[in-house]
């Protein structure tokens, strides 16, 4: 869980940028779907986030929810924000945005399109509220501990984040029939 402190040192790493790779890669994944029943993507995303990342429902929040229904068309926009605690200092945050529209269809009931954007990062936060936490001695110990011990842990967290996001994207593509046929 993020540390609620007035001042803090934050180390932010995007999970979707390859390790050691240049920052020219996008830090997000976009998926587009056109076909029957795009409104069914909403419950599937929720289910996949909870099962793949192994978190409680309280760790998944809908930051934005808009579902406009008229006779002819449905428009929806949802943004999920998932926070998975890793340890006292670090957490994984996954942001999934879904937007789309549907129209009635005789063949499928509803037909339309949807766009999904997935963004993921690992953050480490060190509070700096107290006089001790702002002292030079504390900063030296924290830097030494971070470089010698915690840096490897953070690399494992980034690898775990990449793996979980990859599983999530694969399962979502499978649900949407976007995987290439073999």
C-alpha positions as CSV (number, residue, x, y, z in Angstrom):
1,X,0.0,0.0,0.0
2,X,1.3,3.4,-0.8
3,X,2.9,5.2,2.1
4,X,0.9,8.3,3.2
5,X,3.5,10.7,4.2
6,X,3.9,14.5,3.7
7,X,7.3,14.0,2.1
8,X,8.7,10.8,0.7
9,X,11.3,9.5,-1.8
10,X,9.6,7.6,-4.6
11,X,11.3,5.2,-7.0
12,X,9.1,4.4,-10.0
13,X,9.7,1.7,-12.6
14,X,7.4,1.0,-15.6
15,X,6.9,-2.8,-15.8
16,X,6.3,-2.8,-19.6
17,X,9.6,-1.2,-20.6
18,X,12.2,-4.0,-21.2
19,X,14.9,-4.2,-18.5
20,X,17.8,-2.1,-19.5
21,X,16.0,-1.0,-22.6
22,X,15.7,2.5,-23.8
23,X,12.7,4.6,-22.8
24,X,11.5,4.8,-26.4
25,X,9.3,1.8,-25.8
26,X,5.7,2.6,-24.8
27,X,5.0,2.0,-21.2
28,X,1.5,0.7,-21.9
29,X,-0.3,-1.9,-24.0
30,X,-3.3,-1.1,-26.2
31,X,-5.8,-3.7,-27.4
32,X,-8.6,-3.0,-29.8
33,X,-11.7,-5.2,-30.3
34,X,-14.5,-5.1,-32.8
35,X,-17.1,-7.8,-32.7
36,X,-20.0,-9.2,-30.7
37,X,-20.8,-8.2,-27.2
38,X,-18.0,-5.9,-26.2
39,X,-19.9,-5.0,-23.0
40,X,-18.9,-8.4,-21.7
41,X,-15.3,-7.4,-21.5
42,X,-16.0,-5.3,-18.3
43,X,-16.8,-8.3,-15.9
44,X,-14.0,-10.4,-17.6
45,X,-11.3,-7.7,-16.9
46,X,-12.5,-7.5,-13.2
47,X,-12.4,-11.3,-12.9
48,X,-8.9,-11.6,-14.5
49,X,-7.4,-8.9,-12.4
50,X,-8.6,-10.5,-9.2
51,X,-7.5,-14.0,-10.1
52,X,-4.2,-13.4,-11.9
53,X,-2.8,-10.8,-9.5
54,X,-4.3,-12.7,-6.5
55,X,-5.7,-9.7,-4.6
56,X,-8.9,-9.0,-2.7
57,X,-11.7,-7.0,-4.2
58,X,-10.8,-4.1,-1.8
59,X,-7.5,-3.8,-3.7
60,X,-9.3,-3.2,-7.0
61,X,-11.0,0.1,-7.5
62,X,-13.0,1.6,-10.3
63,X,-11.6,5.1,-10.5
64,X,-14.0,6.0,-13.4
65,X,-17.3,4.5,-14.3
66,X,-19.6,5.8,-17.0
67,X,-22.2,3.7,-18.8
68,X,-24.6,5.6,-21.0
69,X,-27.5,3.6,-22.4
70,X,-29.8,4.9,-25.1
71,X,-32.2,3.0,-27.3
72,X,-29.8,2.8,-30.2
73,X,-26.4,2.7,-28.6
74,X,-24.5,2.0,-25.4
75,X,-21.3,3.9,-24.6
76,X,-19.1,2.8,-21.7
77,X,-15.9,3.9,-20.1
78,X,-14.3,2.3,-17.0
79,X,-10.9,2.7,-15.4
80,X,-9.6,0.1,-13.0
81,X,-6.8,0.7,-10.6
82,X,-5.3,-2.3,-8.8
83,X,-2.7,-2.0,-6.0
84,X,-0.8,-5.1,-5.0
85,X,1.3,-4.8,-1.9
86,X,4.7,-6.4,-2.2
87,X,6.4,-5.4,1.1
88,X,6.6,-2.5,3.5
89,X,8.1,-0.2,0.9
90,X,7.0,-1.4,-2.5
91,X,3.8,-2.0,-4.3
92,X,2.6,-2.9,-7.8
93,X,0.0,-0.7,-9.5
94,X,-1.9,-1.8,-12.5
95,X,-4.1,0.7,-14.4
96,X,-6.6,-0.7,-17.0
97,X,-8.8,1.6,-19.0
98,X,-11.8,0.3,-21.0
99,X,-13.9,2.3,-23.4
100,X,-16.3,1.3,-26.1
101,X,-19.7,1.3,-27.6
102,X,-22.3,-1.2,-28.7
103,X,-25.3,-1.2,-31.1
104,X,-28.1,-3.7,-31.4
105,X,-27.4,-6.6,-33.8
106,X,-29.7,-9.3,-35.1
107,X,-26.9,-11.9,-35.3
108,X,-25.3,-11.4,-31.9
109,X,-27.7,-9.3,-29.8
110,X,-25.1,-6.5,-29.5
111,X,-22.2,-5.6,-31.6
112,X,-19.5,-2.9,-31.3
113,X,-16.0,-2.0,-30.4
114,X,-13.8,-1.6,-27.4
115,X,-10.4,-0.1,-26.6
116,X,-8.3,-1.3,-23.7
117,X,-5.2,0.3,-22.3
118,X,-3.0,-1.5,-19.7
119,X,-0.3,0.3,-17.8
120,X,1.7,-1.2,-14.9
121,X,4.5,-0.1,-12.6
122,X,6.3,-0.9,-9.4
123,X,6.9,1.9,-6.9
124,X,9.0,2.0,-3.8
125,X,8.4,4.7,-1.3
126,X,10.6,5.7,1.6
127,X,8.9,8.2,4.0
128,X,10.9,11.3,5.0
129,X,8.6,12.9,7.6
130,X,10.7,12.7,10.8
131,X,13.9,14.5,11.5
132,X,15.7,11.1,11.6
133,X,14.4,10.1,8.2
134,X,15.7,13.4,6.7
135,X,19.1,13.2,8.3
136,X,22.2,12.6,6.3
137,X,23.1,9.5,8.4
138,X,19.7,7.9,7.7
139,X,20.1,8.6,4.0
140,X,23.5,7.0,3.9
141,X,22.2,3.8,5.7
142,X,19.1,3.8,3.5
143,X,21.2,4.2,0.3
144,X,23.6,1.5,1.3
145,X,20.8,-0.9,2.2
146,X,19.0,-0.1,-1.0
147,X,22.0,-0.7,-3.2
148,X,23.4,-3.8,-1.5
149,X,20.2,-5.6,-0.5
150,X,17.0,-4.2,-1.8
151,X,17.9,-3.5,-5.4
152,X,17.8,-7.3,-6.2
153,X,14.4,-7.5,-4.5
154,X,13.0,-4.7,-6.7
155,X,14.3,-6.4,-9.8
156,X,12.4,-9.6,-8.8
157,X,9.3,-7.4,-8.3
158,X,9.7,-5.9,-11.8
159,X,10.1,-9.4,-13.3
160,X,7.0,-10.6,-11.4
161,X,5.1,-7.6,-12.6
162,X,6.0,-8.2,-16.2
163,X,5.0,-11.9,-15.9
164,X,1.7,-11.1,-14.3
165,X,0.8,-8.4,-16.9
166,X,1.8,-10.8,-19.7
167,X,-0.5,-13.5,-18.3
168,X,-3.3,-10.9,-17.9
169,X,-2.9,-9.7,-21.5
170,X,-2.7,-13.3,-22.9
171,X,-5.9,-14.3,-21.0
172,X,-7.7,-11.1,-22.2
173,X,-6.6,-11.7,-25.8
174,X,-7.8,-15.3,-25.5
175,X,-11.2,-14.1,-24.2
176,X,-11.5,-11.6,-27.1
177,X,-10.2,-14.1,-29.7
178,X,-7.3,-11.8,-30.6
179,X,-4.6,-14.5,-30.3
180,X,-3.1,-15.6,-33.6
181,X,-4.3,-18.9,-35.0
182,X,-1.7,-21.6,-35.0
